[in-house]
Amino acid sequence: MAHVAQDHPVSFLRLFWRMGGWLALICGSVLLLLTLVSHLTLGLAQRFEAEGIETRARVIDRYYTESTDSDGDKTITYYLEIDFETDGGRPMRLKPSVGSGLYNRTRIGDDIPVWYLQSDPSRIETRRGQNRSAATVTQVIGAVFGLLMLGALWFPGSKTVAALRARRYGRRDRAEVTGLKKTGWTVNGEHRYRLQWRDSAGHSGESLAYRRDQLIPYRTGSTVPVYHGLRRTWWEGDVGPSRHTRDAEGYPVHGG
């Protein structure tokens, strides 16, 4: 839960998180998962290239399943039930999931080419290089999430540094509250709001997002302390007080 800073400076990590740094954690987690999946899939692809054996499999059944997620989106998974014999005469019956294209052009009784691992015939490809392609796609998606993670580190990080520099070196001023701004962000169905103000130079600013009841004490027309940064002002309620700021006359102000 976000709290309005009252009597202590907000730490870098806490402010970074509130600036949107949590997106970097999400992107990093997805990137780690994709890296693991890509590594395993690539290893399987290399096994198929080294010991994959091609044969013909008979389609003895075909079916699909449907599932619906919490948003109502439907997912269809297609299956073919096939049987074949290995080069050693071992009978195999499998039910691999397949793409819609292969499913739609295949009928019961058809023979289709498959590739199986000599050391593990239960692992098959219904398209040559299937695992190699999957590994490549996963790597590309992983690269995209890597770039997103860098962005999620850079933008919140640069804003956090700017806010802390303003608290440390900026002039402390009083700004007039002009109202509350309702955001499109909700938590548990409750909208978040931003405090808006106009500083002594006539420039507008707004706070980070809070619950409405947390901002009720700051009424329109009242004044709140802000710190002047290079490009904008930062509310003391967001960054916390500092012992190193200066007032409008340039004298040091020792914040609470």
N, C-alpha and C positions, 0 to 999 in steps of 0.2 A: 504494500500500500504506500502511495506517495504521501509524504508529510510536508507541510509548509515549514521551511527552516526558520527557527526562532532564535536560538542562542548559541549555535555552534556552526562552524564552516562545514559545508558539505564536501565529502571526500571526492576525489577524482573518479573512483570506480562507481560510486553511487550516482554521481551526476552523469557519467558516461552511459550508465544503464538507462537513466531516465531520458537521455537525449536520443535513445534508440539503439544503444549498443547491444541490446539483447538480440537484435537481428543478426549480429555477427556470430553469436553463439548458435543460433538456429542454422545459419548457412554453414558454419564450421562443422556442426553435427551431421548435416546432410552430406557435406563434402567427405567427411570421414567414412560414412556409411557407403557412399558411392565408390570411394577408393578401395574399400574392402571387397565390395561386390565385383568391381572391375578386376581386381587382382585374382579373385577366385575364378571368375569367368575366363580370364585370359589363360590361367593355368589349365583349365578344362579344354580350351581351344587348342592349346599346344599338345595336349594328350591326344586329341582327335587327329591332329596333323601327323603325329608320330605313329599312332597305332589304330586309327580309325579304319574300319572295314565296311565296304559298301555291300548291300544285299537288297533283296526285294521283300517287301512285307505285304501281307494280305490284310485289307481293311475288313474287319468283321462287325464293326459297329461304329456309329458316329452320333454324337450328342453334344449338347451345350448346357451350361448352367447360367442362371441369372442371379445377380446379387444387387442390392440397393443400399447405398450408404445413408448416413444421417441427413444428408442434403437432398436426398431423393434421386441422386444420379445412379443410373443403372449401368452395371458392368456385365458383359457377356463373355464367358470363357468357353472356347470350343475344344472338343476332344475327339480323337480318333482312337478306337481300340484296334490294335494290330497284332498280328502274330508272324513270326519268322523263325528260321533256324540259323544258328551260328555256323561258322565254317567247321566247327567240331561236332555238329549234329544236335546241339542243345536247343530244345524248343523254348521260345520266348513269347510271352503275351504281355503287352504293355498298353497303357492308356495315356499317351503324351498329349499335352495341350498344344494346339497348333494355331496358326493365324487364320483369320476368316477366309483369306484367299484360297489356301489349301483345303480348308474345310468345304467351301462351296463348290470346288471343282472335283471333289472326291465323292465317290459313291461306294456303298457296301459291296464288297467283292472285287474292288479295284486292287491292283498291285501298285505300290508306290516305292520309290527308292528311299532307303534309310541308311544311316551310317552308325555303327555301334563300336564301342571300345572293346578290343579283344580281351582286356583284363577285367572289364566290367560291362557285359552286354546289356545291362539294364539302363545304361546311359546311352542315349541315341541322339542323333541330329536328323531332322526331317528335311533339312536343307544344308548342303555342303557349306562349311564355314559359318554356320549359324551362331556358334558361341564366339567366334572371332568378331563377327559383326556386332553382337550384343556388347562385347567388351569395348569396342570402339565407340559405340553410342554412349555407353556409360562414362567413358573417359571424357567425351565432349561435354556431356551434361555436368560432369564433375568440374571441368574447367570453367564452365559458366558459373557454377556456384562458388568456385574459388574467386572469380572476379567480383561476384556479389558480396562475398565475405570481405574482400579488400575495401569495397565501397562502404560496407556497413561498419568497417573499422575507421575509415578515413573521415567520413562526413560527421558522424557523432563525435569522433575523437577531436576533430578540428574545432567543432562547436564547444566542446567541453574545455579545451585549452583556452579558447577565446573568453569563455565565461570566467574561468579561474584567473586568467591574466587581468581581466577587468576588476575582479574582486581584489586582487593583490595590488595592482598598480593604478587602477582607474579612480576617477574622482567620484566621491559619494554625493548623491544629489537626492532631492525629493521630486517625485513625479505625481501628477494628478491622475487618480483613477477615473477612467472614462466608461467603464462597464465590464460586463462579462461576455465572453464569446463562446457560444456553444459549438463544440466540435462534433465531427461525425464518428468519433471513437467512443465505443461503449464498453463497459465492463459489467458483466452480470445484468445486462439490460439497462444500465444506468449511464447516461451521457457524461462525458468529461468536459470541463470548461477551462478557459484561459482568462486570466486577469489582463485587462488592457489598460494602458496609461499613456499620458503625454508628458514628456519631460520638459525641463525649463527652456530647452531650445526649440520646443514645438514638435519634436519628433515622437512618433507613436511607437509603442512597443507592446509586447504581450508575453505572458509567462508560459511555463510548461503547463501541462494539463493536470487538473485536479478534480475531485468531486465538487459539486456545486456548494455543498455545505461548508467545505473547507475555505471557500472564497467569500462567503457571505459577510464576514466581518469587514471586508474591504469594500466599503460602499462608494458609489459614484460621487466624486467631488472630494473625497478624502485623499490624503497623500501617502505614498509609500516610498521607502528608500530604494534607490537603484544605483547601479555602478555604470559609469561610462566606459564602454569598450571602444575599440577602433571603429567598429561599424554599427554598433547598436548599444542600447542600454540593457542591463540585466537586473532583474528584480532580486533583492536581497532574500526574499522568500524562497527563491529557487536555489541560489548559490550559498546562502548563509552569510553571516557577518564576517568582517575582516578587521584585523588590528592594524592594517597597513594602508587604508584608503585615505583620501583627502577630500575635504569639503569644498564648497564652491569658492572659497577664498584661498584654497591651496594649503590649508593647515591640516596636519594629520588628524584622522578621526579614529578613535579606538572603539571598534564595534563591539557590542555585547557578546 
